[in-house]
Amino acid sequence: MRTLKIGAILILALAVCAAAVSLPKRTAFECGESYTFYVGHTSSDCKIITVDDNPDILMLVLKDVCGEATTFESLDVTEFLQSVDGNILFEEELSDSVNYYCSADLPYSVELYGMEINLHICVKQGGVTVASPIIFGGY
């Protein structure tokens, strides 16, 4: 009987360890004012799910996450790029924003203009949005 109890405890411990190893990683960024998940296999079937807090919990139950984004009231872009080992590959200026397309140590990527992009930073008057690989939808 004692052997069965010890065996059951060992099996349970192994199951807990296996579950911990198989859980998805944490979110790509710290949560800003809101956090957005892009869910789907391609941008054409992408669903956008936005939460105001606790994105790490939602990340545990979402399937097919293909990108993430968060918005900050303000952000030191140079410091942020250093924190993700990022390099600006090119930028574009629009009438209301500056967009930086970067390579960085982040989990998602797309090819854009023949370059692998996995970080998009949009700086505008209302705040700064960062996304991996790029910001989908309106920004």
C-alpha positions as a Markdown table, in Angstrom:
| # | Residue | x | y | z |
|---|---|---|---|---|
| 1 | Met | 0.0 | 0.0 | 0.0 |
| 2 | Arg | 2.8 | 2.4 | 0.9 |
| 3 | Thr | 4.5 | 1.6 | -2.5 |
| 4 | Leu | 1.3 | 2.6 | -4.3 |
| 5 | Lys | 1.1 | 5.9 | -2.4 |
| 6 | Ile | 4.7 | 6.7 | -3.2 |
| 7 | Gly | 4.2 | 5.7 | -6.8 |
| 8 | Ala | 1.1 | 7.9 | -7.1 |
| 9 | Ile | 3.0 | 10.9 | -5.6 |
| 10 | Leu | 5.9 | 10.4 | -8.1 |
| 11 | Ile | 3.5 | 10.1 | -11.0 |
| 12 | Leu | 1.7 | 13.3 | -9.9 |
| 13 | Ala | 5.0 | 15.1 | -9.4 |
| 14 | Leu | 6.1 | 14.1 | -12.9 |
| 15 | Ala | 2.8 | 15.2 | -14.4 |
| 16 | Val | 3.2 | 18.7 | -12.7 |
| 17 | Cys | 6.8 | 19.0 | -14.0 |
| 18 | Ala | 5.7 | 18.0 | -17.5 |
| 19 | Ala | 2.9 | 20.5 | -17.4 |
| 20 | Ala | 5.2 | 23.3 | -16.3 |
| 21 | Val | 7.7 | 22.5 | -19.1 |
| 22 | Ser | 5.0 | 22.5 | -21.7 |
| 23 | Leu | 3.3 | 25.7 | -20.7 |
| 24 | Pro | 3.8 | 28.6 | -23.2 |
| 25 | Lys | 6.3 | 31.3 | -22.5 |
| 26 | Arg | 5.4 | 34.5 | -20.9 |
| 27 | Thr | 4.3 | 37.4 | -22.9 |
| 28 | Ala | 6.9 | 39.1 | -25.2 |
| 29 | Phe | 6.6 | 42.5 | -23.5 |
| 30 | Glu | 5.7 | 43.9 | -20.1 |
| 31 | Cys | 2.1 | 45.1 | -20.1 |
| 32 | Gly | 1.6 | 48.7 | -20.9 |
| 33 | Glu | -1.8 | 50.5 | -20.9 |
| 34 | Ser | -3.3 | 47.5 | -22.7 |
| 35 | Tyr | -2.0 | 44.3 | -24.2 |
| 36 | Thr | -3.0 | 42.8 | -27.5 |
| 37 | Phe | -2.7 | 39.2 | -28.8 |
| 38 | Tyr | -2.9 | 38.4 | -32.5 |
| 39 | Val | -4.4 | 34.9 | -32.9 |
| 40 | Gly | -4.5 | 32.9 | -36.1 |
| 41 | His | -2.3 | 31.3 | -38.7 |
| 42 | Thr | -2.1 | 34.3 | -41.1 |
| 43 | Ser | -2.8 | 38.0 | -41.0 |
| 44 | Ser | -5.9 | 37.4 | -43.1 |
| 45 | Asp | -7.5 | 35.2 | -40.4 |
| 46 | Cys | -6.0 | 37.1 | -37.5 |
| 47 | Lys | -8.2 | 37.8 | -34.5 |
| 48 | Ile | -7.3 | 40.6 | -32.2 |
| 49 | Ile | -7.8 | 40.1 | -28.5 |
| 50 | Thr | -7.0 | 43.1 | -26.2 |
| 51 | Val | -6.9 | 43.1 | -22.4 |
| 52 | Asp | -6.1 | 45.8 | -19.9 |
| 53 | Asp | -4.2 | 43.7 | -17.4 |
| 54 | Asn | -2.9 | 40.2 | -16.6 |
| 55 | Pro | -2.0 | 39.2 | -20.2 |
| 56 | Asp | 0.2 | 36.3 | -18.8 |
| 57 | Ile | -2.9 | 34.5 | -17.6 |
| 58 | Leu | -4.7 | 34.9 | -20.9 |
| 59 | Met | -1.5 | 33.7 | -22.7 |
| 60 | Leu | -1.8 | 30.3 | -21.0 |
| 61 | Val | -5.2 | 29.6 | -22.6 |
| 62 | Leu | -4.8 | 31.1 | -26.1 |
| 63 | Lys | -3.9 | 28.9 | -29.0 |
| 64 | Asp | -2.2 | 29.9 | -32.3 |
| 65 | Val | -0.8 | 33.3 | -31.0 |
| 66 | Cys | 1.1 | 34.8 | -33.9 |
| 67 | Gly | 1.9 | 38.1 | -32.4 |
| 68 | Glu | 1.7 | 40.5 | -29.4 |
| 69 | Ala | 1.5 | 44.2 | -28.9 |
| 70 | Thr | 1.3 | 46.7 | -26.0 |
| 71 | Thr | 0.9 | 50.4 | -25.8 |
| 72 | Phe | 2.7 | 52.8 | -23.5 |
| 73 | Glu | 1.9 | 56.5 | -22.7 |
| 74 | Ser | 5.6 | 57.1 | -23.2 |
| 75 | Leu | 8.7 | 54.9 | -23.9 |
| 76 | Asp | 12.4 | 55.5 | -24.3 |
| 77 | Val | 12.8 | 53.8 | -27.6 |
| 78 | Thr | 16.6 | 53.5 | -27.3 |
| 79 | Glu | 16.4 | 51.9 | -23.9 |
| 80 | Phe | 13.6 | 49.6 | -25.0 |
| 81 | Leu | 15.7 | 48.5 | -28.1 |
| 82 | Gln | 18.6 | 47.6 | -25.8 |
| 83 | Ser | 16.3 | 45.6 | -23.5 |
| 84 | Val | 15.2 | 43.3 | -26.5 |
| 85 | Asp | 18.6 | 43.4 | -28.2 |
| 86 | Gly | 16.9 | 45.3 | -31.1 |
| 87 | Asn | 18.3 | 47.0 | -34.2 |
| 88 | Ile | 16.3 | 49.4 | -36.4 |
| 89 | Leu | 16.4 | 48.1 | -40.0 |
| 90 | Phe | 14.3 | 50.9 | -41.5 |
| 91 | Glu | 11.9 | 53.6 | -40.5 |
| 92 | Glu | 9.0 | 55.4 | -42.1 |
| 93 | Glu | 7.5 | 58.7 | -41.2 |
| 94 | Leu | 3.8 | 59.3 | -41.7 |
| 95 | Ser | 1.9 | 62.5 | -41.0 |
| 96 | Asp | 1.1 | 61.5 | -37.5 |
| 97 | Ser | 3.7 | 58.9 | -36.5 |
| 98 | Val | 7.2 | 57.5 | -36.9 |
| 99 | Asn | 7.4 | 53.7 | -37.4 |
| 100 | Tyr | 10.5 | 51.7 | -36.7 |
| 101 | Tyr | 10.9 | 48.2 | -38.2 |
| 102 | Cys | 13.5 | 46.2 | -36.3 |
| 103 | Ser | 15.2 | 42.9 | -35.7 |
| 104 | Ala | 15.2 | 41.8 | -32.0 |
| 105 | Asp | 15.3 | 38.9 | -29.7 |
| 106 | Leu | 11.6 | 38.2 | -29.8 |
| 107 | Pro | 9.5 | 35.1 | -30.7 |
| 108 | Tyr | 7.6 | 36.1 | -33.8 |
| 109 | Ser | 8.8 | 37.3 | -37.2 |
| 110 | Val | 7.6 | 38.2 | -40.7 |
| 111 | Glu | 9.4 | 39.0 | -44.0 |
| 112 | Leu | 8.9 | 42.6 | -45.1 |
| 113 | Tyr | 10.7 | 44.2 | -48.0 |
| 114 | Gly | 13.0 | 41.1 | -48.1 |
| 115 | Met | 14.0 | 41.5 | -44.4 |
| 116 | Glu | 13.0 | 39.5 | -41.4 |
| 117 | Ile | 11.1 | 41.9 | -39.1 |
| 118 | Asn | 10.1 | 40.9 | -35.6 |
| 119 | Leu | 9.7 | 44.2 | -33.8 |
| 120 | His | 7.5 | 47.2 | -34.9 |
| 121 | Ile | 7.5 | 50.4 | -32.9 |
| 122 | Cys | 5.0 | 53.1 | -33.7 |
| 123 | Val | 5.6 | 56.5 | -32.0 |
| 124 | Lys | 2.9 | 59.0 | -32.1 |
| 125 | Gln | 1.5 | 61.8 | -30.0 |
| 126 | Gly | -0.9 | 59.6 | -28.1 |
| 127 | Gly | 1.7 | 57.0 | -27.1 |
| 128 | Val | 4.0 | 54.3 | -28.3 |
| 129 | Thr | 2.9 | 50.9 | -29.5 |
| 130 | Val | 5.4 | 48.0 | -29.7 |
| 131 | Ala | 4.6 | 44.7 | -31.4 |
| 132 | Ser | 6.1 | 41.5 | -32.4 |
| 133 | Pro | 6.2 | 40.9 | -35.3 |
| 134 | Ile | 4.3 | 43.9 | -36.5 |
| 135 | Ile | 1.2 | 45.9 | -35.5 |
| 136 | Phe | -1.9 | 44.5 | -37.2 |
| 137 | Gly | -5.0 | 46.6 | -37.7 |
| 138 | Gly | -5.1 | 50.3 | -37.2 |
| 139 | Tyr | -2.4 | 52.1 | -35.3 |
